[in-house]
């Protein structure tokens, strides 16, 4: 039991170190980053797991299935926001890890989670990118049909996230074309 716990802590520590090497230092200290990640993991367990959290945060249809969840950062003009990227059969959705302070129209300071939701059918492309000065910093750009773009970074496993997003969008396009011909295709099974 003790060895298993040590292995889990080492795995989390290695993934955080890898993330920091790959995407630069996003927090003041590794100990604070580790504490935040462990607290966040405990919140997920208390919330009933990823599927339940996804259903609670976003409107989920009866046929919709959650495919993958990735911890990452959403790039904004105010800086990166840490959170979860949910990939389902119907949408790509992001929710910040913590609530953010926002000034309401009445001037009050309120706390709210930063959320982004893009229906799969509205995604034009999923592109890979990297920082020209530091090629280890990799990004995923999601471009919508109305030319909005969303930039995600800081993935523990960048290639896995990129492949999942590209495959999901690609399969959605195939299902759309084949639904016009009344041919059913299987969904992503990973």
FIVEXTOR-369785 format. One line per field, with one value per residue: residue in one letter; z, x, y of N, C-alpha, C in turn; residue number from 1. Coordinates in steps of 0.2 Angstrom, whole numbers. Example, Ala and Ser with C-alpha at 12.3 -4.5 7.8 and 13.67 -1.06 7.14 Angstrom:
BEGIN
res	c(A / S)
n.c3	c(39 / 35)
n.c1	c(66 / 64)
n.c2	c(-28 / -11)
ca.c3	c(39 / 36)
ca.c1	c(62 / 68)
ca.c2	c(-22 / -5)
c.c3	c(39 / 39)
c.c1	c(66 / 64)
c.c2	c(-16 / 0)
n	c(1 / 2)
//
This chain:
BEGIN
res	c(X / X / X / X / X / X / X / X / X / X / X / X / X / X / X / X / X / X / X / X / X / X / X / X / X / X / X / X / X / X / X / X / X / X / X / X / X / X / X / X / X / X / X / X / X / X / X / X / X / X / X / X / X / X / X / X / X / X / X / X / X / X / X / X / X / X / X / X / X / X / X / X / X / X / X / X / X / X / X / X / X / X / X / X / X / X / X / X / X / X / X / X / X / X / X / X / X / X / X / X / X / X / X / X / X / X / X / X / X / X / X / X / X / X / X / X / X / X / X / X / X / X / X / X / X / X / X / X / X / X / X / X / X / X / X / X / X / X / X / X / X / X / X / X / X / X / X / X / X / X / X / X / X / X / X / X / X / X / X / X / X / X / X / X / X / X / X / X / X / X / X / X / X / X / X / X / X / X / X / X / X / X / X / X / X / X / X / X / X / X)
n.c3	c(0 / 4 / -5 / -17 / -15 / -14 / -27 / -35 / -30 / -36 / -49 / -52 / -48 / -58 / -70 / -68 / -67 / -80 / -87 / -83 / -89 / -102 / -105 / -98 / -83 / -74 / -61 / -45 / -36 / -36 / -26 / -22 / -34 / -35 / -23 / -27 / -38 / -32 / -23 / -32 / -39 / -28 / -27 / -39 / -36 / -25 / -32 / -39 / -50 / -67 / -78 / -71 / -67 / -79 / -84 / -75 / -77 / -90 / -103 / -107 / -119 / -122 / -130 / -130 / -127 / -116 / -121 / -118 / -106 / -103 / -93 / -94 / -101 / -105 / -116 / -114 / -116 / -104 / -99 / -96 / -92 / -80 / -82 / -86 / -101 / -109 / -120 / -130 / -139 / -145 / -142 / -138 / -123 / -111 / -94 / -81 / -68 / -56 / -49 / -55 / -52 / -56 / -62 / -61 / -71 / -63 / -55 / -45 / -37 / -42 / -42 / -54 / -64 / -78 / -93 / -109 / -123 / -137 / -150 / -159 / -172 / -176 / -177 / -187 / -189 / -181 / -175 / -174 / -165 / -162 / -151 / -159 / -154 / -143 / -146 / -138 / -132 / -135 / -143 / -145 / -157 / -159 / -172 / -176 / -187 / -189 / -188 / -175 / -164 / -152 / -140 / -133 / -121 / -112 / -109 / -102 / -109 / -124 / -138 / -137 / -134 / -145 / -155 / -151 / -152 / -166 / -171 / -166 / -172 / -185 / -187 / -184 / -194 / -204 / -200 / -202 / -216 / -219 / -213 / -221 / -231 / -224 / -217 / -204 / -193 / -182 / -166 / -159 / -150 / -140)
n.c1	c(4 / 10 / 20 / 13 / 6 / 17 / 21 / 10 / 11 / 24 / 21 / 11 / 20 / 30 / 22 / 18 / 31 / 35 / 25 / 28 / 41 / 38 / 29 / 32 / 34 / 19 / 15 / 19 / 27 / 32 / 27 / 16 / 8 / 7 / 0 / -12 / -16 / -19 / -29 / -38 / -41 / -46 / -58 / -64 / -67 / -75 / -86 / -91 / -85 / -79 / -89 / -101 / -98 / -96 / -109 / -116 / -110 / -113 / -125 / -131 / -136 / -147 / -141 / -128 / -111 / -98 / -81 / -67 / -57 / -47 / -34 / -29 / -24 / -32 / -29 / -30 / -34 / -31 / -22 / -16 / -29 / -32 / -39 / -52 / -54 / -67 / -71 / -84 / -96 / -104 / -99 / -86 / -79 / -74 / -70 / -65 / -54 / -55 / -66 / -68 / -65 / -76 / -82 / -99 / -112 / -118 / -108 / -104 / -93 / -92 / -91 / -87 / -87 / -76 / -81 / -81 / -90 / -91 / -100 / -97 / -101 / -99 / -86 / -72 / -59 / -45 / -30 / -12 / 1 / 16 / 27 / 37 / 50 / 52 / 51 / 46 / 35 / 19 / 4 / -14 / -25 / -42 / -53 / -68 / -83 / -87 / -75 / -70 / -57 / -49 / -37 / -27 / -16 / -3 / -5 / -4 / -2 / 1 / 0 / -9 / -21 / -22 / -24 / -36 / -45 / -44 / -48 / -61 / -68 / -66 / -73 / -86 / -88 / -89 / -100 / -110 / -110 / -113 / -125 / -134 / -135 / -142 / -134 / -127 / -113 / -101 / -96 / -82 / -72 / -62)
n.c2	c(-6 / 6 / 8 / 9 / 21 / 30 / 28 / 33 / 47 / 50 / 48 / 58 / 69 / 68 / 70 / 83 / 90 / 87 / 94 / 107 / 109 / 107 / 118 / 129 / 139 / 140 / 142 / 148 / 140 / 123 / 115 / 121 / 120 / 106 / 104 / 111 / 103 / 90 / 94 / 97 / 85 / 78 / 85 / 81 / 68 / 69 / 75 / 64 / 59 / 61 / 60 / 63 / 76 / 82 / 81 / 89 / 102 / 105 / 105 / 90 / 79 / 64 / 54 / 58 / 55 / 55 / 56 / 58 / 66 / 80 / 88 / 104 / 121 / 135 / 147 / 164 / 182 / 188 / 179 / 162 / 150 / 137 / 121 / 109 / 100 / 94 / 81 / 76 / 66 / 75 / 88 / 100 / 105 / 117 / 120 / 130 / 127 / 133 / 145 / 161 / 179 / 191 / 206 / 212 / 218 / 228 / 232 / 224 / 212 / 196 / 178 / 166 / 151 / 149 / 145 / 137 / 131 / 122 / 116 / 100 / 100 / 113 / 115 / 119 / 116 / 107 / 111 / 109 / 117 / 126 / 135 / 146 / 151 / 142 / 127 / 116 / 120 / 117 / 119 / 117 / 122 / 126 / 129 / 138 / 136 / 149 / 156 / 159 / 156 / 145 / 142 / 130 / 123 / 116 / 102 / 86 / 75 / 79 / 74 / 64 / 71 / 79 / 70 / 64 / 74 / 78 / 66 / 64 / 76 / 73 / 60 / 65 / 73 / 63 / 56 / 65 / 67 / 54 / 52 / 59 / 50 / 40 / 30 / 22 / 25 / 18 / 26 / 35 / 24 / 25)
ca.c3	c(0 / 5 / -11 / -22 / -14 / -17 / -35 / -37 / -29 / -40 / -56 / -52 / -48 / -65 / -75 / -66 / -69 / -88 / -90 / -82 / -93 / -109 / -106 / -94 / -76 / -73 / -54 / -41 / -34 / -38 / -20 / -23 / -40 / -33 / -19 / -31 / -42 / -28 / -21 / -38 / -40 / -23 / -29 / -44 / -33 / -22 / -37 / -42 / -56 / -73 / -81 / -67 / -67 / -86 / -85 / -70 / -79 / -97 / -105 / -110 / -122 / -120 / -134 / -130 / -123 / -114 / -124 / -115 / -102 / -102 / -89 / -99 / -100 / -110 / -117 / -115 / -116 / -97 / -97 / -96 / -86 / -79 / -81 / -89 / -108 / -110 / -127 / -131 / -146 / -147 / -140 / -134 / -118 / -106 / -88 / -77 / -62 / -50 / -51 / -56 / -49 / -62 / -61 / -64 / -74 / -58 / -52 / -39 / -39 / -42 / -44 / -59 / -68 / -85 / -98 / -116 / -126 / -145 / -153 / -164 / -179 / -178 / -178 / -194 / -189 / -175 / -178 / -169 / -166 / -157 / -150 / -163 / -150 / -139 / -149 / -133 / -130 / -140 / -143 / -150 / -159 / -162 / -176 / -178 / -194 / -189 / -187 / -169 / -162 / -145 / -140 / -127 / -120 / -105 / -109 / -99 / -115 / -130 / -144 / -136 / -134 / -152 / -159 / -149 / -155 / -173 / -173 / -165 / -177 / -192 / -187 / -184 / -202 / -208 / -198 / -205 / -223 / -220 / -210 / -227 / -235 / -219 / -215 / -197 / -192 / -175 / -163 / -157 / -145 / -135)
ca.c1	c(0 / 14 / 23 / 8 / 5 / 23 / 21 / 5 / 14 / 29 / 18 / 9 / 25 / 33 / 18 / 18 / 37 / 35 / 21 / 31 / 46 / 35 / 25 / 35 / 32 / 13 / 13 / 25 / 31 / 30 / 23 / 9 / 5 / 5 / -6 / -18 / -19 / -21 / -35 / -43 / -42 / -51 / -65 / -67 / -69 / -81 / -91 / -94 / -81 / -79 / -95 / -106 / -96 / -98 / -117 / -118 / -108 / -115 / -132 / -129 / -141 / -147 / -137 / -121 / -106 / -91 / -76 / -61 / -56 / -40 / -32 / -25 / -24 / -35 / -26 / -35 / -30 / -29 / -17 / -19 / -34 / -31 / -46 / -53 / -56 / -71 / -72 / -89 / -98 / -107 / -96 / -79 / -81 / -69 / -72 / -60 / -53 / -57 / -70 / -64 / -68 / -79 / -86 / -105 / -114 / -120 / -102 / -103 / -88 / -95 / -87 / -90 / -82 / -75 / -83 / -82 / -93 / -91 / -103 / -93 / -103 / -97 / -78 / -70 / -52 / -41 / -23 / -7 / 5 / 21 / 30 / 43 / 56 / 53 / 47 / 43 / 28 / 14 / -3 / -19 / -30 / -49 / -56 / -75 / -85 / -88 / -69 / -67 / -52 / -48 / -30 / -26 / -9 / -1 / -8 / 0 / 0 / -1 / -1 / -15 / -26 / -23 / -27 / -43 / -49 / -44 / -52 / -68 / -70 / -66 / -78 / -92 / -89 / -91 / -106 / -114 / -111 / -117 / -132 / -138 / -137 / -145 / -129 / -125 / -106 / -99 / -93 / -75 / -72 / -57)
ca.c2	c(0 / 12 / 8 / 11 / 28 / 33 / 28 / 38 / 53 / 51 / 49 / 65 / 74 / 68 / 73 / 91 / 92 / 87 / 99 / 113 / 109 / 108 / 124 / 135 / 139 / 143 / 143 / 151 / 134 / 116 / 112 / 124 / 117 / 99 / 104 / 112 / 97 / 85 / 96 / 97 / 78 / 76 / 88 / 77 / 62 / 70 / 76 / 59 / 57 / 65 / 60 / 67 / 83 / 85 / 82 / 95 / 108 / 106 / 102 / 84 / 75 / 57 / 50 / 60 / 51 / 58 / 52 / 59 / 73 / 82 / 94 / 109 / 128 / 139 / 154 / 170 / 188 / 189 / 174 / 155 / 148 / 130 / 118 / 103 / 100 / 88 / 79 / 71 / 64 / 81 / 95 / 101 / 110 / 118 / 123 / 132 / 123 / 137 / 151 / 168 / 185 / 195 / 212 / 211 / 225 / 232 / 234 / 219 / 207 / 189 / 172 / 161 / 147 / 151 / 140 / 137 / 126 / 122 / 110 / 97 / 101 / 120 / 115 / 119 / 112 / 106 / 112 / 109 / 123 / 126 / 141 / 147 / 152 / 136 / 121 / 111 / 123 / 115 / 121 / 115 / 127 / 124 / 135 / 136 / 138 / 157 / 159 / 160 / 151 / 144 / 140 / 126 / 121 / 113 / 95 / 81 / 71 / 83 / 70 / 60 / 76 / 81 / 64 / 63 / 80 / 77 / 60 / 66 / 80 / 69 / 56 / 69 / 75 / 57 / 54 / 70 / 65 / 47 / 53 / 61 / 44 / 35 / 25 / 23 / 23 / 18 / 32 / 34 / 19 / 25)
c.c3	c(0 / -2 / -17 / -21 / -16 / -24 / -38 / -36 / -34 / -47 / -57 / -52 / -55 / -70 / -74 / -69 / -77 / -90 / -89 / -87 / -100 / -110 / -101 / -87 / -75 / -66 / -50 / -39 / -35 / -32 / -21 / -29 / -38 / -28 / -22 / -35 / -38 / -25 / -26 / -39 / -34 / -24 / -34 / -41 / -29 / -26 / -40 / -49 / -62 / -77 / -78 / -67 / -74 / -86 / -80 / -73 / -86 / -99 / -109 / -113 / -120 / -124 / -134 / -125 / -122 / -117 / -120 / -111 / -101 / -98 / -94 / -96 / -106 / -111 / -118 / -115 / -109 / -95 / -97 / -90 / -86 / -79 / -85 / -96 / -109 / -118 / -127 / -138 / -149 / -147 / -138 / -130 / -113 / -100 / -83 / -70 / -56 / -53 / -51 / -54 / -56 / -59 / -65 / -67 / -69 / -53 / -46 / -42 / -37 / -44 / -48 / -62 / -75 / -89 / -105 / -119 / -134 / -147 / -159 / -171 / -181 / -178 / -185 / -194 / -182 / -178 / -172 / -171 / -161 / -156 / -154 / -159 / -145 / -141 / -144 / -131 / -136 / -138 / -147 / -151 / -162 / -165 / -178 / -185 / -195 / -188 / -181 / -167 / -154 / -145 / -133 / -127 / -113 / -104 / -106 / -105 / -121 / -136 / -143 / -136 / -141 / -156 / -157 / -152 / -162 / -175 / -172 / -170 / -184 / -192 / -187 / -191 / -206 / -206 / -201 / -212 / -223 / -217 / -216 / -231 / -230 / -218 / -208 / -196 / -184 / -173 / -161 / -150 / -140 / -128)
c.c1	c(4 / 18 / 19 / 6 / 11 / 23 / 16 / 8 / 19 / 26 / 15 / 14 / 29 / 29 / 18 / 25 / 38 / 31 / 24 / 37 / 43 / 32 / 27 / 31 / 25 / 11 / 20 / 30 / 28 / 26 / 16 / 5 / 3 / 0 / -13 / -21 / -22 / -28 / -41 / -45 / -47 / -58 / -68 / -70 / -75 / -87 / -94 / -91 / -83 / -86 / -100 / -104 / -98 / -105 / -119 / -116 / -111 / -121 / -130 / -136 / -141 / -142 / -130 / -117 / -100 / -86 / -69 / -61 / -49 / -39 / -28 / -26 / -28 / -32 / -31 / -31 / -27 / -23 / -20 / -23 / -33 / -38 / -46 / -56 / -60 / -72 / -78 / -91 / -102 / -104 / -89 / -81 / -75 / -72 / -66 / -60 / -56 / -62 / -66 / -68 / -70 / -83 / -93 / -107 / -116 / -114 / -100 / -97 / -92 / -90 / -90 / -85 / -82 / -76 / -83 / -85 / -93 / -94 / -98 / -94 / -101 / -89 / -76 / -63 / -49 / -34 / -18 / -2 / 11 / 24 / 37 / 50 / 57 / 48 / 44 / 36 / 24 / 7 / -8 / -24 / -36 / -52 / -63 / -77 / -86 / -81 / -67 / -62 / -50 / -41 / -29 / -19 / -9 / -4 / -2 / 3 / -3 / -4 / -8 / -22 / -27 / -26 / -34 / -47 / -50 / -49 / -60 / -71 / -71 / -72 / -85 / -93 / -92 / -98 / -111 / -115 / -115 / -124 / -137 / -140 / -140 / -140 / -127 / -118 / -105 / -95 / -86 / -76 / -67 / -59)
c.c2	c(6 / 13 / 11 / 18 / 32 / 33 / 33 / 45 / 55 / 52 / 56 / 70 / 74 / 71 / 81 / 93 / 92 / 93 / 106 / 114 / 110 / 115 / 130 / 135 / 143 / 145 / 145 / 145 / 128 / 113 / 115 / 121 / 110 / 99 / 106 / 107 / 92 / 87 / 96 / 90 / 76 / 79 / 84 / 71 / 63 / 72 / 70 / 56 / 62 / 66 / 64 / 74 / 86 / 86 / 88 / 101 / 110 / 102 / 96 / 80 / 68 / 53 / 52 / 56 / 55 / 53 / 52 / 66 / 74 / 88 / 98 / 116 / 131 / 145 / 159 / 176 / 190 / 184 / 167 / 153 / 140 / 127 / 111 / 104 / 93 / 87 / 74 / 70 / 70 / 88 / 94 / 106 / 111 / 122 / 124 / 128 / 127 / 143 / 157 / 174 / 189 / 200 / 212 / 218 / 230 / 234 / 229 / 214 / 200 / 184 / 168 / 157 / 149 / 145 / 142 / 131 / 127 / 115 / 107 / 99 / 109 / 120 / 114 / 115 / 112 / 106 / 112 / 115 / 122 / 133 / 141 / 147 / 146 / 131 / 116 / 114 / 122 / 117 / 118 / 121 / 124 / 130 / 133 / 138 / 146 / 160 / 161 / 155 / 151 / 140 / 136 / 124 / 118 / 106 / 91 / 77 / 74 / 79 / 66 / 65 / 78 / 76 / 63 / 68 / 79 / 71 / 61 / 70 / 77 / 64 / 59 / 71 / 69 / 55 / 59 / 68 / 59 / 48 / 55 / 55 / 38 / 29 / 27 / 21 / 23 / 24 / 30 / 30 / 20 / 27)
n	c(1 / 2 / 3 / 4 / 5 / 6 / 7 / 8 / 9 / 10 / 11 / 12 / 13 / 14 / 15 / 16 / 17 / 18 / 19 / 20 / 21 / 22 / 23 / 24 / 25 / 26 / 27 / 28 / 29 / 30 / 31 / 32 / 33 / 34 / 35 / 36 / 37 / 38 / 39 / 40 / 41 / 42 / 43 / 44 / 45 / 46 / 47 / 48 / 49 / 50 / 51 / 52 / 53 / 54 / 55 / 56 / 57 / 58 / 59 / 60 / 61 / 62 / 63 / 64 / 65 / 66 / 67 / 68 / 69 / 70 / 71 / 72 / 73 / 74 / 75 / 76 / 77 / 78 / 79 / 80 / 81 / 82 / 83 / 84 / 85 / 86 / 87 / 88 / 89 / 90 / 91 / 92 / 93 / 94 / 95 / 96 / 97 / 98 / 99 / 100 / 101 / 102 / 103 / 104 / 105 / 106 / 107 / 108 / 109 / 110 / 111 / 112 / 113 / 114 / 115 / 116 / 117 / 118 / 119 / 120 / 121 / 122 / 123 / 124 / 125 / 126 / 127 / 128 / 129 / 130 / 131 / 132 / 133 / 134 / 135 / 136 / 137 / 138 / 139 / 140 / 141 / 142 / 143 / 144 / 145 / 146 / 147 / 148 / 149 / 150 / 151 / 152 / 153 / 154 / 155 / 156 / 157 / 158 / 159 / 160 / 161 / 162 / 163 / 164 / 165 / 166 / 167 / 168 / 169 / 170 / 171 / 172 / 173 / 174 / 175 / 176 / 177 / 178 / 179 / 180 / 181 / 182 / 183 / 184 / 185 / 186 / 187 / 188 / 189 / 190)
//
